């Protein structure tokens, strides 16, 4: 049986990516709408279009209004003495 201390993790970096992801969704939505004729040529129907249009718009708005969020975590074993080459400051959003 493994000893519990071997599984202990330390948080090295925590980055809030909420607004970055909102911008990414905005870009994806614009590209999707800009390529609508190509999407239809590939055989996707109106239901598919409406579903993705709603999904991309909803998610962008939800990220912007702080209804949903995401973070990127870098974890390391507590026993790991190696340092990251680049260790940004904590940037968690409130």
C-alpha positions as a Markdown table, in Angstrom:
| # | Residue | x | y | z |
|---|---|---|---|---|
| 1 | Unk | 0.0 | 0.0 | 0.0 |
| 2 | Unk | 1.3 | 3.4 | -0.9 |
| 3 | Unk | 2.0 | 5.9 | 1.8 |
| 4 | Unk | -0.2 | 8.9 | 1.7 |
| 5 | Unk | 2.7 | 11.4 | 1.8 |
| 6 | Unk | 3.8 | 10.2 | -1.6 |
| 7 | Unk | 0.6 | 11.5 | -3.1 |
| 8 | Unk | 0.7 | 15.0 | -1.5 |
| 9 | Unk | 0.6 | 17.8 | -4.0 |
| 10 | Unk | 1.7 | 21.4 | -3.7 |
| 11 | Unk | 0.1 | 24.2 | -5.7 |
| 12 | Unk | 2.8 | 26.0 | -7.7 |
| 13 | Unk | 0.7 | 28.2 | -10.0 |
| 14 | Unk | -3.0 | 29.1 | -10.2 |
| 15 | Unk | -4.1 | 31.2 | -13.1 |
| 16 | Unk | -7.7 | 32.6 | -13.6 |
| 17 | Unk | -8.6 | 32.3 | -17.2 |
| 18 | Unk | -12.2 | 33.4 | -17.2 |
| 19 | Unk | -11.9 | 36.5 | -19.3 |
| 20 | Unk | -9.4 | 34.9 | -21.7 |
| 21 | Unk | -11.8 | 32.1 | -22.3 |
| 22 | Unk | -14.7 | 34.6 | -22.8 |
| 23 | Unk | -12.6 | 36.2 | -25.5 |
| 24 | Unk | -11.8 | 32.8 | -27.0 |
| 25 | Unk | -15.5 | 31.9 | -27.1 |
| 26 | Unk | -16.2 | 35.3 | -28.8 |
| 27 | Unk | -13.7 | 34.6 | -31.5 |
| 28 | Unk | -15.0 | 31.0 | -32.0 |
| 29 | Unk | -18.5 | 32.3 | -32.3 |
| 30 | Unk | -17.6 | 34.9 | -34.9 |
| 31 | Unk | -15.7 | 32.3 | -36.9 |
| 32 | Unk | -18.6 | 29.9 | -36.7 |
| 33 | Unk | -21.0 | 32.5 | -37.9 |
| 34 | Unk | -18.6 | 33.5 | -40.7 |
| 35 | Unk | -18.3 | 30.0 | -41.9 |
| 36 | Unk | -22.0 | 29.1 | -41.7 |
| 37 | Unk | -22.3 | 28.3 | -45.4 |
| 38 | Unk | -19.4 | 25.9 | -45.2 |
| 39 | Unk | -21.0 | 24.3 | -42.1 |
| 40 | Unk | -24.2 | 23.8 | -44.0 |
| 41 | Unk | -22.3 | 22.4 | -47.1 |
| 42 | Unk | -20.9 | 19.7 | -44.8 |
| 43 | Unk | -24.4 | 18.5 | -44.1 |
| 44 | Unk | -25.2 | 20.1 | -40.7 |
| 45 | Unk | -28.8 | 21.1 | -40.3 |
| 46 | Unk | -30.5 | 24.1 | -38.7 |
| 47 | Unk | -30.8 | 22.4 | -35.4 |
| 48 | Unk | -27.0 | 22.0 | -35.2 |
| 49 | Unk | -26.5 | 25.6 | -36.1 |
| 50 | Unk | -29.0 | 26.9 | -33.5 |
| 51 | Unk | -27.5 | 24.6 | -30.8 |
| 52 | Unk | -23.9 | 25.8 | -31.4 |
| 53 | Unk | -25.0 | 29.4 | -31.8 |
| 54 | Unk | -26.7 | 29.3 | -28.5 |
| 55 | Unk | -23.9 | 27.4 | -26.8 |
| 56 | Unk | -21.2 | 29.7 | -27.8 |
| 57 | Unk | -23.2 | 32.9 | -27.0 |
| 58 | Unk | -24.3 | 31.5 | -23.6 |
| 59 | Unk | -20.9 | 30.4 | -22.6 |
| 60 | Unk | -19.3 | 33.7 | -23.5 |
| 61 | Unk | -21.9 | 35.6 | -21.6 |
| 62 | Unk | -21.7 | 33.3 | -18.6 |
| 63 | Unk | -17.9 | 33.7 | -18.4 |
| 64 | Unk | -18.1 | 37.5 | -18.7 |
| 65 | Unk | -20.8 | 37.7 | -16.0 |
| 66 | Unk | -18.8 | 35.4 | -13.6 |
| 67 | Unk | -21.6 | 32.8 | -13.7 |
| 68 | Unk | -19.0 | 30.2 | -14.7 |
| 69 | Unk | -15.2 | 30.3 | -14.6 |
| 70 | Unk | -12.1 | 28.2 | -15.1 |
| 71 | Unk | -8.6 | 28.1 | -13.7 |
| 72 | Unk | -5.4 | 26.5 | -14.7 |
| 73 | Unk | -3.4 | 24.8 | -11.9 |
| 74 | Unk | 0.1 | 23.6 | -11.9 |
| 75 | Unk | 0.6 | 21.0 | -9.2 |
| 76 | Unk | 3.8 | 19.2 | -8.1 |
| 77 | Unk | 4.6 | 16.4 | -5.7 |
| 78 | Unk | 5.6 | 18.0 | -2.4 |
| 79 | Unk | 8.8 | 16.0 | -2.5 |
| 80 | Unk | 9.7 | 17.5 | -5.9 |
| 81 | Unk | 12.6 | 20.0 | -5.5 |
| 82 | Unk | 12.6 | 21.1 | -9.2 |
| 83 | Unk | 11.4 | 24.6 | -9.9 |
| 84 | Unk | 9.5 | 25.8 | -13.0 |
| 85 | Unk | 11.5 | 27.7 | -15.5 |
| 86 | Unk | 8.8 | 30.5 | -15.5 |
| 87 | Unk | 6.7 | 30.8 | -12.4 |
| 88 | Unk | 4.1 | 33.6 | -12.9 |
| 89 | Unk | 2.5 | 35.3 | -9.9 |
| 90 | Unk | -0.8 | 34.0 | -8.7 |
| 91 | Unk | -3.5 | 35.6 | -10.8 |
| 92 | Unk | -6.7 | 34.1 | -9.5 |
| 93 | Unk | -9.7 | 36.4 | -10.2 |
| 94 | Unk | -12.1 | 37.4 | -7.5 |
